[in-house]
């Protein structure tokens, strides 16, 4: 029984090492390209200490922990700027204006003579074409999705773009992340089982 657990532990260790090697390859490539970009840069250094800290992540790794395994799902978020609904507010104001005109005409009709023809409701003034176009464009949510590499300027060195690509691939490689997480979790469980079995054998 103890030999079987050790064999299973070694298999898990091999899976964990393989997954970590795949992730390490992307990270090492990214840091090497980043070091080259900093070496050739004349404006300063590139790194997490030199960008706006108000930045929000647009790619997230969501971990779903189940009974015996961990699944990782990569989600990409698009930050939208909520614009005020100008068109809806204008239409509501026009509707209220029309209702007030109808009420006023109704009251004038009731107080006038029976044979008097009621005055038709006032037609709301048509909005200009330019105002309607502006309201439609304002009502649409605008995507505020920017490439983070643009924080360092437009003409960035190719090595910096290579670093960004390598770091992105390390996150998007969800299979290696899942394999490493599940192997590490299962290894801890097997270690506990081995410890309990060794105590039983010593007795």
N, C-alpha and C positions, 0 to 999 in steps of 0.2 A: 504493500500500500504506500509506504514512504517513497519507494523508488518511482512509483507511478506519479506521485505528486511532484517529485523533483523533475521528472521528464516533462510533465505538463508545464511546470514553471519555466524550464529552459525554452520550451516552444513559445511561450508568451514573451519571454525576454527577447527572443529572436524577432518576433513580430514588432515589439516595441522599438528595438534598435533599428529595424528597417524603416519604420515610419518616421522615427526621429531623424534618420539620415536624409530622408527625402525633404523634410522640413528644413533641416540644417543647410541643405544644399541651396535652397532658395534664399534663406536668410544670409548665408555667407556671401552669395553672389551680390545680394543687395548692399550689404555693408562694404564690400570691396568696391563696387561701383560708386557708392557714396563717398568713400575715401578718395577715390580718383577725382570726383567732382570737387571736393574740398581742396585738393592739392592744386588743381588747375584754376580754381576760382580766384578772381581778383576783387570781388565785391564783399567777401566775408566768408562765412561758413554756412553750410546747409545742415539742418538738423531740427530736432523738436524744440530747441531753445530759441529758434529764430522765426517762428511763424505765429500767427494770431491765435491766442489761446481760446478765443470764442468759437473756434471751429467746431462743427458737429460731425460726427461720423456718418458717412453715407453707406458704409458696408459693415454689417454686424454678423457675428457668428453666434447663433442661438443654440444653446445646449439643451437637449431634452433628455433628462435622466430617467431611464426606465428601470425595470427590475434587475436585469442582468447586462444591460448595454447602455451606451450613451450615443445618441444620434446628434449630429451637428448639421444645422441648416444655415446656409449663407443667405442673408437678406440684404437687398440693396434698397435704400430709402432715397426718395426724391423729396427734397424740402420745397414746399410750395408756399409762396407768399399769398396770404388771404387778402384779396382786394375787396373793398366795400362794394356792395351791390348797388351801384348808382342807378342802374336801369330800373331795379325793383322799387327803389325809393321814389323815383320820378313817376313811375306808373301809379304808385299808391297815392301820391299827391294829386295827380290828374284825376284819379277816381274819386278822391274826397272832394275835389273842386267841383266835379260834375254832380255829385250827390248834393252838395250845398246849393248849387244852382237849381236843381230840381225841387228841393224843399222851398226855396224862395219863390219859385214860380207857382208852386202849389198853394202857398199862403196867399199870394196875390190874386189867384183865381178864386179862392174861397171868399175873399173880401169884396170882389168886384161884382158887377151885375150878372144875372143868370145867362143872358145872351152873349156875354163877352167871350171872345175866343181866347183861350189861354195862350200865353206866350211860350213858344217852344224853348226847350232847355238850351242854354248857351253851349256851343261847341267848344271844347278846349282847344287852345291855340296849338297848332302843330309845331313840334320841335324841329329844329333845324337838322339837316342831314349830318352836319359835322358833329353836333352834340350827341346824336344817336350812335354814330360810329365810335366816338370817344367813350361813351358809356358801355358799349359792348366790349371794347378792348379793356376797359378798367374792370369789368365784372369777371373776366376770365382770369383764373389763377395763373400766375406766372411762375415757371420753374426757376428756382434759384440754385441750380446745380452747376458747380464750377469745378474745374480740375484743380486739385490742391497744388499742383506744381506751379501754377500761375502766380502763387503768392511770391515766388522768387523771381518773377519777371517773365517776359514773353520769350526772350532768347536765352533759354537755359541750356547748359551743356548736355550732350547726348548721354553722358554717363549718369547724369541725374535722372533722366527718363528711364534708363536701364535699371537704376536702383528702385525706382517706383514700380516698375514692372515686376521685378523679382520679389519685392515685398508683397505686392498684390497677389502674385501666384502662390505665395506661402499661405495666404488666407483662403484663397479660393480652392486650394487642394484639400477639400473637406474629407476625402477618403483617408488621407494620411493622418489628419487630425483625429478622426473617429477611431482609427486603428490604434493610434498611440494612447488615446484616452481609455479605450476599452481594455487594452493590454495592461496598462498601468493599474487599472481598477481590479482586474482579475488577478494580477500578480499579488496585490495586497491580500486578497482573499485566500489565495493559495498559501501565502506565507503564514497566515493565521492557522490554517489547517495543518500545515507542516509543524508549526510550534506545538499545537495541541497533541498531535500524534507522537512527537518526540517525547513529550512529558509522559504519555501513556506507556511508551516503550521503556523509559527509565524506571518506571514503577515496577 
